[in-house]
């Protein structure tokens, strides 16, 4: 701090031609070396004299917390539901909010990891701050990339949030065209927990869809030590050495294979006769390796599945064709690649799948309406999308369609699939890259977006903010109707 002060003084001297220095150094301010989450801050600074609390508290994901840090989190959050998923930085938010509630003229602002405004973190943190402690977000910077100038140039994806117990009439929201760009400032009436100008609604985890649509599940999980998997580079050699194994090998799709048209395979040994397996020594060797891998696990459930070494540990493969949505995908795309997949292709848990899904459901899910919802409520890895069933899909407010509007969506959705089929050698990643997306596909999606918007009773949205604000309001209405329906049933 002294060094920065001196550097700024030298800059002032050069600018104005006057020598300005604070030497010799004089003691000022109060620096306390202590655990900020354990001490009483009013012992350091009398709260009635405090105007601002600001800083850059440490970002540490919940899976990386030390034992001491977990105890600190427990001290701050107590038994708040699902607080165990929160980043370490959120402890400063709650402790600060408790002080601000008592001293409402003070304000606070922190630089934080963007994860605190995404996915499953939103409900435990912001229900506590906005509802229980009555805080208000008065300014915010949406996600930007903060590069470290140290060796390696590690980058973190950050937000800045200013909050207090006093509600400003005019709030400042800083938006970024990309995580590397400069911000644009907007004056808005409200900023919600997702850092958008929309109603103050928090989307919580839901086990069943809010609307009457098909159920979504995660793909199958092998838990096999890689022994049921055959990589593309090994496939030809495997089949050459054991050609009788071919009927028991299926394509295996993860998100990477689905998006980038890569090949991977797995042994799929459901309902195979034991005598057939015994005639396949290479497969038997892999089954034995699976058994040994599971027996060596520290998890009791995994050890139990050593009794079924020829099977994936968690099987959710549909009996019919299905819609596939990759769980992780690039934020650079306007549309997350979604598609229909044959029942004979095995989906891994890198994807979410919808068995028996309709063309209508595909149309709505691949529309801008669903993409906007996903972008604002999903979790993220850095800035890339992390799709989830319980947060994104099950809470999505579907339109109340008429036969006519449903048919229009189905027709437009089929047109999207037809255009894709014109480019058989292109991967979905290439088709949906903002730099290489074919003009015909862009037009087909725009037509689909119009059909879906029309089903919601809207002809156009001026901005993305208008669209997500509309969806949050509809979500709130549907939640109220759902709650009333449950009440009437009881």
C-alpha positions as CSV (number, residue, x, y, z in Angstrom):
1,X,0.0,0.0,0.0
2,X,2.9,2.4,0.8
3,X,4.5,1.5,-2.5
4,X,1.3,2.2,-4.5
5,X,0.9,5.5,-2.6
6,X,4.4,6.5,-3.5
7,X,3.9,5.6,-7.1
8,X,0.8,7.7,-7.3
9,X,2.5,10.6,-5.7
10,X,5.3,10.4,-8.3
11,X,2.7,10.4,-11.1
12,X,1.0,13.5,-9.6
13,X,4.4,15.2,-9.4
14,X,5.1,14.5,-13.1
15,X,1.7,15.6,-14.2
16,X,1.6,18.9,-12.3
17,X,5.3,19.7,-12.0
18,X,5.3,19.8,-8.2
19,X,7.2,17.4,-6.0
20,X,4.7,15.6,-3.8
21,X,5.8,12.9,-1.3
22,X,4.8,11.6,2.1
23,X,8.2,10.8,3.4
24,X,9.0,10.0,6.1
25,X,6.2,7.5,6.3
26,X,3.5,8.2,8.8
27,X,1.2,5.7,10.4
28,X,-2.3,6.0,9.2
29,X,-5.3,3.7,9.1
30,X,-5.7,0.4,10.9
31,X,-4.3,-2.9,9.7
32,X,-5.3,-5.9,11.7
33,X,-3.8,-9.4,11.0
34,X,-6.7,-11.7,11.9
35,X,-9.3,-14.1,10.6
36,X,-12.0,-11.7,9.2
37,X,-14.7,-14.4,9.5
38,X,-13.9,-15.0,13.2
39,X,-13.4,-11.6,14.7
40,X,-16.0,-8.9,15.5
41,X,-15.4,-6.1,12.9
42,X,-16.7,-3.5,15.3
43,X,-13.7,-4.1,17.4
44,X,-11.6,-2.9,14.5
45,X,-13.8,0.0,13.3
46,X,-16.8,1.4,15.1
47,X,-19.6,0.5,12.8
48,X,-21.4,3.8,13.3
49,X,-18.4,5.5,11.8
50,X,-18.2,3.2,8.8
51,X,-19.4,4.3,5.4
52,X,-18.1,1.6,3.1
53,X,-17.0,-2.1,3.2
54,X,-15.2,-3.2,0.1
55,X,-12.6,-5.7,-0.9
56,X,-11.5,-8.8,-2.9
57,X,-12.1,-11.7,-0.6
58,X,-10.6,-15.1,-1.6
59,X,-12.5,-17.2,-4.1
60,X,-12.4,-20.9,-3.2
61,X,-14.9,-23.5,-4.5
62,X,-16.6,-25.6,-1.9
63,X,-14.8,-28.8,-3.1
64,X,-11.4,-27.2,-2.4
65,X,-12.1,-25.8,1.1
66,X,-9.7,-26.8,3.9
67,X,-11.1,-28.1,7.2
68,X,-10.6,-24.7,8.8
69,X,-12.3,-22.9,6.0
70,X,-15.3,-25.3,6.3
71,X,-15.6,-24.5,9.9
72,X,-15.5,-20.8,9.0
73,X,-18.3,-21.3,6.6
74,X,-20.3,-23.2,9.1
75,X,-19.9,-20.4,11.7
76,X,-21.2,-17.9,9.2
77,X,-24.0,-19.9,7.5
78,X,-25.1,-22.3,10.2
79,X,-27.8,-24.6,9.1
80,X,-28.9,-22.6,6.0
81,X,-30.2,-25.1,3.4
82,X,-27.7,-26.0,0.7
83,X,-25.1,-23.6,1.9
84,X,-22.6,-26.4,1.5
85,X,-22.3,-25.6,-2.3
86,X,-21.2,-22.0,-1.7
87,X,-17.9,-20.5,-2.6
88,X,-15.7,-19.2,0.3
89,X,-16.2,-15.6,-0.8
90,X,-19.9,-15.7,0.1
91,X,-19.1,-15.8,3.8
92,X,-17.9,-12.1,3.5
93,X,-21.3,-11.3,1.9
94,X,-23.3,-12.7,4.7
95,X,-21.2,-11.3,7.5
96,X,-21.2,-7.9,5.8
97,X,-25.0,-8.0,5.3
98,X,-25.5,-8.7,9.0
99,X,-23.6,-5.5,9.8
100,X,-25.4,-3.5,7.1
101,X,-28.8,-4.5,8.5
102,X,-27.9,-2.8,11.8
103,X,-26.2,0.2,10.1
104,X,-28.3,0.9,6.9
105,X,-26.4,4.0,5.9
106,X,-23.3,2.0,5.2
107,X,-22.7,0.3,1.8
108,X,-20.6,-2.6,0.6
109,X,-19.0,-3.9,-2.6
110,X,-16.9,-7.0,-3.4
111,X,-15.1,-8.5,-6.3
112,X,-16.2,-12.1,-6.5
113,X,-16.2,-15.3,-8.5
114,X,-19.2,-15.2,-11.0
115,X,-20.4,-18.6,-9.6
116,X,-22.2,-16.9,-6.8
117,X,-24.8,-15.6,-9.2
118,X,-25.2,-18.8,-11.1
119,X,-26.9,-22.2,-10.8
120,X,-27.3,-23.9,-7.4
121,X,-25.4,-21.1,-5.5
122,X,-28.1,-18.5,-6.1
123,X,-30.8,-19.8,-3.8
124,X,-28.8,-20.4,-0.5
125,X,-26.9,-17.1,-0.8
126,X,-29.4,-14.6,-2.2
127,X,-32.4,-15.9,-0.4
128,X,-30.4,-15.2,2.7
129,X,-29.2,-11.8,1.6
130,X,-32.2,-10.4,-0.2
131,X,-35.1,-12.0,1.7
132,X,-33.8,-12.8,5.2
133,X,-31.4,-9.8,5.6
134,X,-33.3,-7.4,3.3
135,X,-30.3,-6.3,1.3
136,X,-30.6,-4.6,-2.1
137,X,-28.2,-4.8,-5.0
138,X,-27.5,-1.2,-6.1
139,X,-24.8,-1.7,-8.7
140,X,-23.2,-4.7,-10.4
141,X,-20.7,-5.7,-13.1
142,X,-21.7,-8.8,-15.0
143,X,-19.1,-11.4,-15.7
144,X,-15.7,-10.2,-16.9
145,X,-12.3,-11.9,-17.1
146,X,-9.7,-10.7,-14.7
147,X,-6.2,-11.7,-15.8
148,X,-3.4,-12.2,-13.3
149,X,-0.2,-10.5,-14.4
150,X,1.9,-13.1,-12.5
151,X,3.6,-16.0,-14.3
152,X,1.2,-18.2,-16.2
153,X,-1.4,-15.4,-16.5
154,X,-4.1,-17.3,-14.7
155,X,-7.5,-15.7,-15.3
156,X,-10.6,-15.8,-13.2
157,X,-14.2,-14.9,-14.2
158,X,-15.5,-12.2,-11.9
159,X,-18.4,-10.1,-11.0
160,X,-18.5,-7.0,-8.8
161,X,-21.6,-6.5,-6.6
162,X,-22.5,-3.4,-4.6
163,X,-25.2,-3.8,-2.0
164,X,-26.7,-2.3,1.1
165,X,-29.8,-2.2,3.3
166,X,-30.8,1.1,1.5
167,X,-32.6,0.7,-1.9
168,X,-31.3,3.2,-4.5
169,X,-34.0,4.3,-6.9
170,X,-31.5,4.4,-9.8
171,X,-29.1,1.4,-10.0
172,X,-26.1,0.9,-12.2
173,X,-25.7,-2.2,-14.2
174,X,-22.5,-2.8,-16.2
175,X,-22.8,-5.2,-19.1
176,X,-20.0,-6.7,-21.2
177,X,-20.2,-7.7,-24.9
178,X,-17.6,-10.3,-24.1
179,X,-15.6,-11.2,-21.0
180,X,-12.6,-9.4,-22.4
181,X,-14.4,-6.2,-23.5
182,X,-15.0,-2.9,-21.7
183,X,-18.3,-2.5,-19.9
184,X,-21.4,-0.5,-20.9
185,X,-23.2,1.3,-18.1
186,X,-27.0,1.2,-17.8
187,X,-29.3,2.9,-15.3
188,X,-32.0,0.4,-14.2
189,X,-34.8,0.2,-11.7
190,X,-33.8,-3.2,-10.2
191,X,-31.0,-5.7,-10.2
192,X,-31.8,-9.3,-9.2
193,X,-29.6,-12.1,-8.0
194,X,-28.6,-13.1,-11.6
195,X,-27.4,-9.5,-12.1
196,X,-30.0,-8.6,-14.7
197,X,-32.7,-6.0,-14.8
198,X,-35.5,-8.3,-14.0
199,X,-37.9,-9.1,-11.2
200,X,-36.2,-10.2,-8.0
201,X,-37.0,-13.9,-8.4
202,X,-34.7,-16.8,-7.3
203,X,-34.9,-20.1,-9.3
204,X,-34.6,-23.0,-6.9
205,X,-33.8,-26.6,-7.5
206,X,-36.9,-28.6,-8.7
207,X,-37.1,-32.4,-9.0
208,X,-40.0,-32.4,-11.5
209,X,-40.8,-30.1,-14.4
210,X,-42.8,-27.0,-13.6
211,X,-44.8,-27.6,-16.8
212,X,-46.3,-30.7,-18.3
213,X,-43.4,-31.9,-20.5
214,X,-41.2,-35.0,-20.8
215,X,-38.8,-35.8,-18.0
216,X,-35.1,-35.2,-18.4
217,X,-32.4,-37.5,-17.0
218,X,-28.6,-37.6,-17.0
219,X,-26.8,-40.1,-19.3
220,X,-25.4,-43.4,-18.2
221,X,-22.3,-43.6,-15.9
222,X,-19.8,-46.5,-16.3
223,X,-17.6,-46.1,-13.1
224,X,-15.3,-48.7,-14.8
225,X,-11.8,-47.2,-14.7
226,X,-12.0,-46.8,-18.4
227,X,-12.3,-50.6,-19.0
228,X,-15.7,-50.6,-20.7
229,X,-14.6,-47.7,-23.0
230,X,-12.9,-48.2,-26.4
231,X,-11.2,-45.1,-27.8
232,X,-11.4,-44.4,-31.5
233,X,-7.7,-45.1,-32.0
234,X,-8.0,-48.5,-30.4
235,X,-11.3,-49.6,-32.1
236,X,-9.9,-51.1,-35.4
237,X,-7.2,-53.1,-33.6
238,X,-9.8,-54.4,-31.0
239,X,-12.2,-55.6,-33.8
240,X,-9.3,-57.1,-35.8
241,X,-8.2,-59.1,-32.9
242,X,-11.7,-60.1,-31.6
243,X,-14.1,-59.7,-34.5
244,X,-16.9,-61.5,-32.6
245,X,-17.0,-58.6,-30.2
246,X,-18.4,-56.2,-32.7
247,X,-22.2,-56.8,-31.9
248,X,-21.5,-55.8,-28.3
249,X,-19.8,-52.5,-29.1
250,X,-21.9,-49.3,-29.3
251,X,-21.1,-45.7,-30.1
252,X,-20.6,-43.7,-26.9
253,X,-21.5,-40.0,-26.9
254,X,-20.2,-37.5,-24.5
255,X,-20.6,-33.8,-25.0
256,X,-17.3,-33.6,-26.8
257,X,-18.2,-36.4,-29.2
258,X,-21.7,-35.0,-29.8
259,X,-20.6,-31.4,-30.5
260,X,-17.4,-32.1,-32.4
261,X,-18.4,-35.2,-34.3
262,X,-15.8,-37.4,-32.6
263,X,-16.0,-41.2,-32.3
264,X,-15.8,-43.2,-29.1
265,X,-17.1,-46.6,-28.3
266,X,-18.2,-48.7,-25.3
267,X,-18.9,-52.3,-24.5
268,X,-22.7,-52.6,-24.0
269,X,-23.2,-56.1,-22.6
270,X,-26.9,-56.0,-21.5
271,X,-28.6,-59.4,-21.8
272,X,-25.5,-61.1,-23.2
273,X,-25.4,-64.8,-22.5
274,X,-22.5,-65.9,-20.2
275,X,-21.3,-68.5,-22.6
276,X,-21.0,-65.8,-25.3
277,X,-18.9,-63.7,-23.0
278,X,-16.6,-66.5,-22.1
279,X,-15.8,-67.0,-25.8
280,X,-14.5,-63.4,-26.0
281,X,-11.2,-63.2,-24.0
282,X,-10.4,-59.5,-24.7
283,X,-13.9,-58.6,-23.4
284,X,-13.5,-60.9,-20.4
285,X,-10.1,-59.3,-19.5
286,X,-11.8,-55.9,-19.5
287,X,-14.7,-57.1,-17.3
288,X,-12.2,-58.5,-14.8
289,X,-10.4,-55.1,-14.8
290,X,-13.8,-53.4,-14.0
291,X,-14.4,-55.8,-11.1
292,X,-11.0,-55.1,-9.6
293,X,-11.4,-51.3,-10.1
294,X,-14.7,-51.3,-8.3
295,X,-13.5,-53.5,-5.5
296,X,-10.6,-51.1,-4.8
297,X,-13.0,-48.1,-4.5
298,X,-13.3,-46.3,-1.2
299,X,-17.1,-46.0,-1.8
300,X,-19.3,-48.8,-0.6
301,X,-21.8,-48.3,-3.4
302,X,-19.1,-48.8,-6.0
303,X,-17.7,-51.9,-4.3
304,X,-21.2,-53.4,-4.3
305,X,-21.3,-52.9,-8.1
306,X,-18.2,-55.1,-8.4
307,X,-20.8,-57.9,-8.5
308,X,-22.0,-56.6,-11.9
309,X,-18.7,-55.9,-13.7
310,X,-20.1,-56.2,-17.2
311,X,-22.6,-53.4,-16.8
312,X,-22.4,-49.6,-16.5
313,X,-22.9,-48.7,-12.8
314,X,-25.7,-46.3,-13.6
315,X,-27.8,-47.1,-16.7
316,X,-30.3,-44.6,-18.0
317,X,-30.3,-45.5,-21.7
318,X,-33.7,-44.9,-23.3
319,X,-35.6,-47.6,-25.2
320,X,-36.4,-45.1,-27.9
321,X,-34.7,-42.2,-29.7
322,X,-34.0,-39.2,-27.5
323,X,-33.1,-35.6,-27.4
324,X,-29.5,-34.9,-26.2
325,X,-28.4,-31.6,-24.6
326,X,-24.6,-31.4,-23.7
327,X,-24.1,-30.5,-20.0
328,X,-21.2,-28.2,-20.9
329,X,-20.8,-26.0,-23.9
330,X,-19.2,-22.8,-25.1
331,X,-20.7,-19.5,-24.1
332,X,-19.7,-18.1,-27.5
333,X,-22.6,-19.8,-29.2
334,X,-26.0,-18.1,-29.5
335,X,-27.6,-21.6,-29.6
336,X,-26.4,-24.6,-27.6
337,X,-26.3,-27.6,-30.1
338,X,-29.2,-29.9,-29.3
339,X,-30.2,-32.9,-31.3
340,X,-32.1,-36.2,-31.7
341,X,-30.0,-39.3,-31.1
342,X,-30.7,-43.0,-31.9
343,X,-31.6,-45.3,-29.1
344,X,-28.7,-47.5,-30.2
345,X,-26.2,-44.8,-29.3
346,X,-25.2,-44.7,-25.7
347,X,-25.2,-41.3,-24.0
348,X,-22.7,-40.7,-21.1
349,X,-23.4,-38.6,-18.1
350,X,-21.7,-35.7,-20.0
351,X,-25.1,-35.1,-21.4
352,X,-28.7,-34.6,-20.3
353,X,-31.3,-36.6,-22.3
354,X,-35.0,-36.6,-22.8
355,X,-36.5,-40.0,-23.8
356,X,-39.5,-40.1,-26.1
357,X,-39.2,-36.3,-26.7
358,X,-41.2,-34.7,-29.4
359,X,-40.3,-32.4,-32.3
360,X,-42.3,-29.7,-30.5
361,X,-40.1,-30.0,-27.4
362,X,-37.0,-29.9,-29.5
363,X,-38.2,-26.7,-31.2
364,X,-38.8,-24.9,-27.9
365,X,-35.6,-26.1,-26.3
366,X,-33.4,-25.0,-29.3
367,X,-35.1,-21.6,-29.4
368,X,-33.8,-18.3,-28.3
369,X,-36.4,-18.3,-25.5
370,X,-35.0,-21.4,-23.8
371,X,-31.4,-20.3,-24.6
372,X,-32.0,-17.0,-22.8
373,X,-33.4,-18.7,-19.8
374,X,-30.5,-21.1,-19.7
375,X,-27.9,-18.4,-20.0
376,X,-29.2,-16.5,-17.0
377,X,-30.0,-19.4,-14.6
378,X,-27.5,-22.1,-15.4
379,X,-24.2,-22.8,-13.6
380,X,-21.0,-22.0,-15.4
381,X,-17.5,-23.4,-15.7
382,X,-15.5,-20.2,-16.2
383,X,-17.9,-18.5,-18.6
384,X,-19.1,-21.6,-20.4
385,X,-22.6,-23.0,-19.9
386,X,-23.3,-25.9,-17.5
387,X,-26.8,-27.2,-18.2
388,X,-28.7,-28.9,-15.4
389,X,-32.0,-30.6,-15.0
390,X,-33.1,-29.4,-11.6
391,X,-32.3,-25.7,-12.2
392,X,-32.6,-25.0,-15.9
393,X,-35.0,-27.6,-17.5
394,X,-37.4,-28.3,-14.6
395,X,-38.0,-24.6,-14.0
396,X,-38.3,-23.5,-17.6
397,X,-41.6,-21.7,-18.2
398,X,-43.1,-23.4,-21.3
399,X,-45.7,-21.6,-23.4
400,X,-49.4,-22.5,-23.3
401,X,-49.6,-23.6,-26.9
402,X,-52.6,-23.9,-29.2
403,X,-52.7,-26.6,-31.9
404,X,-51.9,-24.0,-34.5
405,X,-48.9,-22.6,-32.6
406,X,-47.6,-26.0,-31.8
407,X,-47.7,-27.0,-35.4
408,X,-45.9,-23.8,-36.4
409,X,-43.1,-24.7,-33.9
410,X,-42.9,-28.2,-35.2
411,X,-42.6,-27.0,-38.8
412,X,-39.9,-24.5,-38.0
413,X,-38.0,-27.1,-35.8
414,X,-38.0,-29.6,-38.7
415,X,-36.7,-26.8,-41.0
416,X,-33.7,-26.4,-38.6
417,X,-33.0,-30.1,-38.8
418,X,-33.4,-30.1,-42.6
419,X,-30.8,-27.3,-43.0
420,X,-28.4,-29.2,-40.7
421,X,-28.7,-32.2,-42.9
422,X,-27.4,-30.1,-45.9
423,X,-24.0,-30.1,-44.2
424,X,-23.2,-33.8,-43.4
425,X,-19.5,-33.3,-43.1
426,X,-19.8,-30.4,-40.6
427,X,-19.9,-31.0,-36.9
428,X,-22.5,-29.3,-34.7
429,X,-19.6,-27.2,-33.2
430,X,-18.8,-25.9,-36.7
431,X,-22.5,-25.4,-37.6
432,X,-23.1,-23.3,-34.4
433,X,-19.9,-21.4,-34.2
434,X,-20.7,-17.7,-34.5
435,X,-18.0,-17.4,-37.2
436,X,-19.0,-20.4,-39.4
437,X,-22.8,-20.8,-38.8
438,X,-24.3,-21.1,-42.3
439,X,-26.7,-18.3,-43.4
440,X,-29.5,-20.8,-44.1
441,X,-29.2,-22.2,-40.5
442,X,-29.3,-18.7,-39.0
443,X,-32.5,-18.0,-41.0
444,X,-34.0,-21.3,-39.9
445,X,-33.4,-20.5,-36.3
446,X,-34.8,-17.0,-36.6
447,X,-38.0,-18.5,-38.1
448,X,-38.1,-20.9,-35.2
449,X,-37.5,-18.1,-32.7
450,X,-40.5,-16.2,-34.2
451,X,-42.7,-19.2,-33.9
452,X,-41.8,-19.8,-30.3
453,X,-42.1,-16.1,-29.3
454,X,-45.5,-16.1,-31.0
455,X,-46.6,-19.1,-28.9
456,X,-45.8,-17.0,-25.8
457,X,-48.0,-14.2,-27.1
458,X,-45.0,-12.0,-28.0
459,X,-44.0,-10.8,-31.5
460,X,-40.7,-9.3,-30.5
461,X,-38.4,-8.3,-27.7
462,X,-36.3,-5.2,-28.0
463,X,-33.5,-6.5,-25.8
464,X,-32.2,-9.7,-24.1
465,X,-33.1,-8.0,-20.8
466,X,-36.8,-7.6,-22.0
467,X,-36.8,-11.3,-22.9
468,X,-35.4,-12.6,-19.6
469,X,-37.6,-10.2,-17.6
470,X,-40.7,-11.6,-19.4
471,X,-39.5,-15.2,-18.6
472,X,-39.0,-14.4,-14.9
473,X,-42.4,-12.9,-14.7
474,X,-44.0,-16.0,-16.4
475,X,-42.0,-18.3,-14.1
476,X,-43.4,-16.4,-11.1
477,X,-46.9,-16.8,-12.4
478,X,-46.5,-20.5,-13.1
479,X,-45.0,-21.1,-9.6
480,X,-48.0,-19.4,-8.0
481,X,-50.4,-21.6,-10.0
482,X,-48.4,-24.7,-9.2
483,X,-48.5,-23.9,-5.5
484,X,-52.2,-23.2,-5.6
485,X,-52.8,-26.5,-7.4
486,X,-50.9,-28.4,-4.7
487,X,-52.8,-26.6,-2.0
488,X,-56.2,-27.4,-3.6
489,X,-55.1,-31.1,-3.9
490,X,-54.3,-31.3,-0.2
